Amino acid sequence: GLLERPVLPPALAVPTVTYKLFLSGKSGVGKTALVATLAGTPVPTVHHETLGIEATTVYWPAKLRASGRPLIFQLHFWD
């Protein structure tokens, strides 16, 4: 994943699709580790509970199979 929105010249500008993903579940199952892995940040080696909500934004480029059109997904992870 990309942590920052890629800067593209105006001729190559592609649409951005935004999603907010809320992760919930039992303590210690790996929700924070999953978000860290997708964001390309170091995974915590020691378990500690997340206090409140931790928000992480990831930009993920993709190309649609059907049309071949490129998109950028802006994923807001709420952990």
GULUMVO-320428 format. One record per atom (N, C-alpha, C, O, CB): z, x, y; atom name; residue number from 0. Coordinates in steps of 0.1 Angstrom, whole numbers. Glycine has a CB too. Layout:
NODE      c3      c1      c2   atome   num
NODE       Z       X       Y      CA   NUM
...
end
This chain:
NODE      c3      c1      c2   atome   num
NODE       0       8     -12       N     0
NODE       0       0       0      CA     0
NODE       0       8      12       C     0
NODE       3      20      12       O     0
NODE      12      -9       0      CB     0
NODE      -3       3      23       N     1
NODE      -3       9      36      CA     1
NODE       8       4      45       C     1
NODE      10      -8      46       O     1
NODE     -17       8      43      CB     1
NODE      16      13      51       N     2
NODE      27       9      59      CA     2
NODE      23       4      73       C     2
NODE      30      -5      78       O     2
NODE      37      20      60      CB     2
NODE      12       9      78       N     3
NODE       8       5      91      CA     3
NODE      -6      -1      90       C     3
NODE     -14       2      81       O     3
NODE       8      17     101      CB     3
NODE      -9     -10      99       N     4
NODE     -22     -16      99      CA     4
NODE     -33      -5     102       C     4
NODE     -32       2     112       O     4
NODE     -23     -28     109      CB     4
NODE     -43      -5      93       N     5
NODE     -54       5      96      CA     5
NODE     -61       2     108       C     5
NODE     -64      -9     111       O     5
NODE     -63       6      84      CB     5
NODE     -65      13     116       N     6
NODE     -72      11     128      CA     6
NODE     -87      13     124       C     6
NODE     -91      23     119       O     6
NODE     -68      21     139      CB     6
NODE     -95       2     127       N     7
NODE    -109       3     124      CA     7
NODE    -117       1     136       C     7
NODE    -113      -6     146       O     7
NODE    -112      -8     113      CB     7
NODE    -129       6     137       N     8
NODE    -138       4     149      CA     8
NODE    -142     -11     149       C     8
NODE    -142     -17     139       O     8
NODE    -150      13     148      CB     8
NODE    -145     -16     161       N     9
NODE    -148     -30     162      CA     9
NODE    -159     -35     153       C     9
NODE    -159     -46     148       O     9
NODE    -152     -33     176      CB     9
NODE    -169     -26     150       N    10
NODE    -180     -30     141      CA    10
NODE    -175     -32     127       C    10
NODE    -182     -39     119       O    10
NODE    -191     -19     142      CB    10
NODE    -164     -26     123       N    11
NODE    -159     -27     109      CA    11
NODE    -147     -36     108       C    11
NODE    -140     -36      98       O    11
NODE    -156     -13     104      CB    11
NODE    -144     -43     119       N    12
NODE    -132     -51     119      CA    12
NODE    -133     -62     108       C    12
NODE    -143     -68     106       O    12
NODE    -130     -58     132      CB    12
NODE    -122     -63     100       N    13
NODE    -121     -73      89      CA    13
NODE    -110     -83      92       C    13
NODE    -100     -79      99       O    13
NODE    -120     -66      75      CB    13
NODE    -111     -95      86       N    14
NODE    -100    -105      88      CA    14
NODE     -87    -101      81       C    14
NODE     -88     -94      71       O    14
NODE    -105    -119      83      CB    14
NODE     -76    -105      87       N    15
NODE     -63    -102      81      CA    15
NODE     -57    -115      77       C    15
NODE     -57    -125      84       O    15
NODE     -54     -95      92      CB    15
NODE     -53    -116      64       N    16
NODE     -46    -127      58      CA    16
NODE     -31    -124      57       C    16
NODE     -28    -114      51       O    16
NODE     -53    -131      44      CB    16
NODE     -23    -133      63       N    17
NODE      -8    -130      63      CA    17
NODE      -1    -139      53       C    17
NODE      -3    -151      52       O    17
NODE      -3    -132      77      CB    17
NODE       8    -133      45       N    18
NODE      17    -140      36      CA    18
NODE      31    -135      38       C    18
NODE      34    -123      41       O    18
NODE      12    -138      22      CB    18
NODE      41    -144      37       N    19
NODE      55    -141      37      CA    19
NODE      60    -143      23       C    19
NODE      59    -155      18       O    19
NODE      63    -150      48      CB    19
NODE      65    -133      17       N    20
NODE      70    -134       3      CA    20
NODE      85    -132       3       C    20
NODE      90    -121       7       O    20
NODE      63    -123      -6      CB    20
NODE      92    -142      -2       N    21
NODE     106    -142      -3      CA    21
NODE     111    -138     -17       C    21
NODE     107    -146     -26       O    21
NODE     113    -155       2      CB    21
NODE     118    -127     -19       N    22
NODE     122    -123     -32      CA    22
NODE     137    -127     -34       C    22
NODE     145    -124     -25       O    22
NODE     120    -108     -34      CB    22
NODE     140    -135     -44       N    23
NODE     154    -138     -47      CA    23
NODE     156    -137     -62       C    23
NODE     147    -138     -70       O    23
NODE     157    -153     -42      CB    23
NODE     168    -135     -65       N    24
NODE     172    -133     -79      CA    24
NODE     185    -127     -81       C    24
NODE     192    -125     -71       O    24
NODE     161    -125     -87      CB    24
NODE     189    -124     -93       N    25
NODE     202    -119     -96      CA    25
NODE     203    -105     -90       C    25
NODE     193     -98     -88       O    25
NODE     205    -118    -111      CB    25
NODE     215    -100     -88       N    26
NODE     218     -87     -82      CA    26
NODE     215     -76     -93       C    26
NODE     218     -78    -105       O    26
NODE     233     -86     -78      CB    26
NODE     208     -65     -88       N    27
NODE     206     -54     -97      CA    27
NODE     194     -55    -106       C    27
NODE     193     -47    -115       O    27
NODE     218     -52    -105      CB    27
NODE     185     -64    -103       N    28
NODE     173     -66    -112      CA    28
NODE     161     -58    -107       C    28
NODE     151     -57    -115       O    28
NODE     169     -80    -114      CB    28
NODE     161     -52     -95       N    29
NODE     150     -44     -90      CA    29
NODE     142     -50     -79       C    29
NODE     131     -45     -77       O    29
NODE     142     -41    -101      CB    29
NODE     147     -60     -72       N    30
NODE     139     -66     -61      CA    30
NODE     136     -55     -50       C    30
NODE     125     -54     -46       O    30
NODE     146     -78     -55      CB    30
NODE     146     -48     -46       N    31
NODE     145     -38     -35      CA    31
NODE     136     -27     -40       C    31
NODE     128     -21     -32       O    31
NODE     159     -33     -31      CB    31
NODE     138     -23     -52       N    32
NODE     130     -12     -58      CA    32
NODE     115     -16     -59       C    32
NODE     106      -7     -56       O    32
NODE     135      -8     -72      CB    32
NODE     112     -28     -62       N    33
NODE      98     -33     -62      CA    33
NODE      92     -32     -48       C    33
NODE      81     -28     -47       O    33
NODE      98     -48     -67      CB    33
NODE      99     -37     -38       N    34
NODE      94     -37     -25      CA    34
NODE      92     -22     -20       C    34
NODE      82     -19     -14       O    34
NODE     103     -44     -15      CB    34
NODE     101     -14     -23       N    35
NODE     100       0     -19      CA    35
NODE      88       7     -26       C    35
NODE      80      14     -20       O    35
NODE     113       8     -23      CB    35
NODE      85       4     -39       N    36
NODE      74       9     -46      CA    36
NODE      61       4     -39       C    36
NODE      52      12     -37       O    36
NODE      74       5     -60      CB    36
NODE      60      -9     -36       N    37
NODE      48     -14     -30      CA    37
NODE      45      -9     -16       C    37
NODE      34      -8     -12       O    37
NODE      49     -30     -30      CB    37
NODE      56      -6      -9       N    38
NODE      55      -1       5      CA    38
NODE      53      14       5       C    38
NODE      50      20      16       O    38
NODE      67      -5      13      CB    38
NODE      54      21      -7       N    39
NODE      52      35      -7      CA    39
NODE      64      43      -1       C    39
NODE      62      55       3       O    39
NODE      40      39       1      CB    39
NODE      76      37      -1       N    40
NODE      88      44       3      CA    40
NODE      96      48      -9       C    40
NODE      94      42     -19       O    40
NODE      96      35      13      CB    40
NODE     105      57      -7       N    41
NODE     113      62     -18      CA    41
NODE     122      50     -24       C    41
NODE     128      42     -16       O    41
NODE     122      73     -14      CB    41
NODE     122      50     -37       N    42
NODE     131      40     -44      CA    42
NODE     145      45     -44       C    42
NODE     148      56     -47       O    42
NODE     125      37     -58      CB    42
NODE     155      36     -40       N    43
NODE     169      40     -40      CA    43
NODE     173      44     -54       C    43
NODE     170      37     -64       O    43
NODE     178      29     -34      CB    43
NODE     180      55     -55       N    44
NODE     184      60     -68      CA    44
NODE     198      54     -72       C    44
NODE     201      53     -84       O    44
NODE     185      75     -69      CB    44
NODE     205      50     -62       N    45
NODE     218      44     -65      CA    45
NODE     218      29     -61       C    45
NODE     213      26     -50       O    45
NODE     230      51     -57      CB    45
NODE     223      20     -70       N    46
NODE     223       6     -67      CA    46
NODE     233       2     -56       C    46
NODE     245       6     -58       O    46
NODE     225      -2     -80      CB    46
NODE     229      -5     -46       N    47
NODE     238     -11     -37      CA    47
NODE     232     -24     -33       C    47
NODE     220     -26     -31       O    47
NODE     241      -2     -24      CB    47
NODE     241     -34     -31       N    48
NODE     236     -48     -28      CA    48
NODE     230     -48     -14       C    48
NODE     235     -41      -4       O    48
NODE     247     -58     -29      CB    48
NODE     219     -55     -12       N    49
NODE     212     -57       1      CA    49
NODE     220     -67       9       C    49
NODE     223     -78       4       O    49
NODE     197     -61       0      CB    49
NODE     225     -63      21       N    50
NODE     233     -72      29      CA    50
NODE     223     -80      38       C    50
NODE     215     -74      45       O    50
NODE     243     -64      38      CB    50
NODE     224     -93      37       N    51
NODE     215    -101      45      CA    51
NODE     201    -101      40       C    51
NODE     199    -100      28       O    51
NODE     215     -97      60      CB    51
NODE     191    -101      49       N    52
NODE     177    -100      45      CA    52
NODE     171     -87      51       C    52
NODE     173     -84      62       O    52
NODE     170    -113      50      CB    52
NODE     164     -80      42       N    53
NODE     157     -68      46      CA    53
NODE     142     -72      46       C    53
NODE     137     -75      36       O    53
NODE     160     -56      37      CB    53
NODE     136     -70      58       N    54
NODE     121     -74      59      CA    54
NODE     113     -61      59       C    54
NODE     116     -51      66       O    54
NODE     119     -82      71      CB    54
NODE     102     -61      51       N    55
NODE      93     -50      50      CA    55
NODE      79     -55      51       C    55
NODE      76     -65      44       O    55
NODE      95     -42      37      CB    55
NODE      71     -49      59       N    56
NODE      57     -53      61      CA    56
NODE      48     -43      54       C    56
NODE      49     -31      57       O    56
NODE      53     -56      75      CB    56
NODE      38     -48      46       N    57
NODE      29     -39      40      CA    57
NODE      15     -44      42       C    57
NODE      12     -56      41       O    57
NODE      31     -38      24      CB    57
NODE       5     -35      46       N    58
NODE      -9     -39      47      CA    58
NODE     -16     -34      35       C    58
NODE     -15     -23      32       O    58
NODE     -15     -33      61      CB    58
NODE     -23     -43      29       N    59
NODE     -30     -40      16      CA    59
NODE     -45     -44      17       C    59
NODE     -48     -56      18       O    59
NODE     -23     -48       4      CB    59
NODE     -54     -34      17       N    60
NODE     -68     -38      18      CA    60
NODE     -73     -43       4       C    60
NODE     -69     -38      -6       O    60
NODE     -76     -25      22      CB    60
NODE     -83     -52       5       N    61
NODE     -88     -57      -8      CA    61
NODE    -103     -61      -5       C    61
NODE    -107     -63       6       O    61
NODE     -80     -70     -13      CB    61
NODE    -110     -63     -16       N    62
NODE    -124     -67     -15      CA    62
NODE    -126     -79     -24       C    62
NODE    -122     -78     -36       O    62
NODE    -134     -56     -18      CB    62
NODE    -130     -91     -19       N    63
NODE    -132    -102     -28      CA    63
NODE    -143    -100     -37       C    63
NODE    -154     -95     -34       O    63
NODE    -135    -115     -19      CB    63
NODE    -141    -104     -50       N    64
NODE    -151    -102     -60      CA    64
NODE    -163    -111     -58       C    64
NODE    -175    -107     -59       O    64
NODE    -146    -105     -74      CB    64
NODE    -161    -123     -55       N    65
NODE    -172    -133     -54      CA    65
NODE    -181    -130     -42       C    65
NODE    -194    -130     -44       O    65
NODE    -166    -147     -51      CB    65
NODE    -176    -127     -31       N    66
NODE    -185    -124     -19      CA    66
NODE    -187    -110     -15       C    66
NODE    -196    -106      -8       O    66
NODE    -180    -132      -7      CB    66
NODE    -178    -101     -20       N    67
NODE    -178     -87     -17      CA    67
NODE    -173     -84      -3       C    67
NODE    -174     -73       2       O    67
NODE    -192     -82     -18      CB    67
NODE    -167     -95       3       N    68
NODE    -162     -94      17      CA    68
NODE    -148     -87      17       C    68
NODE    -139     -90       9       O    68
NODE    -160    -108      23      CB    68
NODE    -146     -76      25       N    69
NODE    -133     -70      26      CA    69
NODE    -123     -78      34       C    69
NODE    -127     -85      44       O    69
NODE    -135     -56      32      CB    69
NODE    -111     -77      30       N    70
NODE     -99     -84      37      CA    70
NODE     -88     -74      38       C    70
NODE     -87     -64      31       O    70
NODE     -95     -97      30      CB    70
NODE     -79     -77      47       N    71
NODE     -66     -69      48      CA    71
NODE     -55     -80      46       C    71
NODE     -54     -89      54       O    71
NODE     -65     -61      61      CB    71
NODE     -47     -78      36       N    72
NODE     -35     -87      34      CA    72
NODE     -24     -81      41       C    72
NODE     -20     -69      39       O    72
NODE     -32     -89      19      CB    72
NODE     -17     -89      50       N    73
NODE      -5     -84      56      CA    73
NODE       6     -92      49       C    73
NODE       8    -104      50       O    73
NODE      -5     -88      72      CB    73
NODE      14     -84      41       N    74
NODE      25     -90      33      CA    74
NODE      38     -87      39       C    74
NODE      42     -76      41       O    74
NODE      24     -84      19      CB    74
NODE      45     -98      43       N    75
NODE      59     -97      48      CA    75
NODE      69    -100      36       C    75
NODE      70    -111      32       O    75
NODE      61    -107      60      CB    75
NODE      75     -89      31       N    76
NODE      84     -91      20      CA    76
NODE      98     -93      26       C    76
NODE     103     -85      34       O    76
NODE      84     -78      11      CB    76
NODE     105    -104      22       N    77
NODE     118    -107      26      CA    77
NODE     127    -105      14       C    77
NODE     126    -113       4       O    77
NODE     120    -121      32      CB    77
NODE     135     -95      14       N    78
NODE     144     -91       2      CA    78
NODE     158     -94       6       C    78
NODE     167     -92      -2       O    78
NODE     142     -77      -2      CB    78
end
